[in-house]
């Protein structure tokens, strides 16, 4: 907490009066001995007291509880396929053999962090930005109606960069993202990209994505 206080005071000083300072923080880390919700609520209250302008409420821990953050499937063949053999041969072998144990899946549901985020909404008055599993216009409106001032969307935009414009024009009301997480499986070695945009996808990867989409959609 002391380190955070020093950093935030310094950032606020340098930002001056005409720049918003937004902090992205965890509501819980998702693993034993990580930060839990009660501690994170204390952090949020302190950030409000220090004078930041908004919080983005996330959760999980990519290296320790990755699917707590992402939700849905983890395409292990994809992940192993894109790892650099020269640097990570040992990790590649581990993922192939023990991937299911190393990266347990956590079911996807729309707005999967909403229950946690509502707890933060009740605890602080500053602006809050919701992130986590937003794929439909109806859910976005529900979240905004519940007192959040902004929304963050990632995979629905990775899937279709025009998604927000399509919501605006009424061309779409829901993302067609299938939660296969192919994009996540490759993001540690390549740029993040939806399998719909990736060229020359090897057959074993396209079959994996298709079967995961059938299971998780
Ligand atoms: S690869 Fe595409 S469809 Fe699959 S989760 Fe990522 S963005 Fe969604």
Boltz pocket constraint, residues with backbone or C-beta under 6 A from the ligand:
constraints:
  - pocket:
      binder: B
      contacts: [[A, 155], [A, 156], [A, 158], [A, 159], [A, 176], [A, 177], [A, 178], [A, 179], [A, 180], [A, 181], [A, 182], [A, 183], [A, 184], [A, 193], [A, 194], [A, 195], [A, 196]]
      max_distance: 6.0
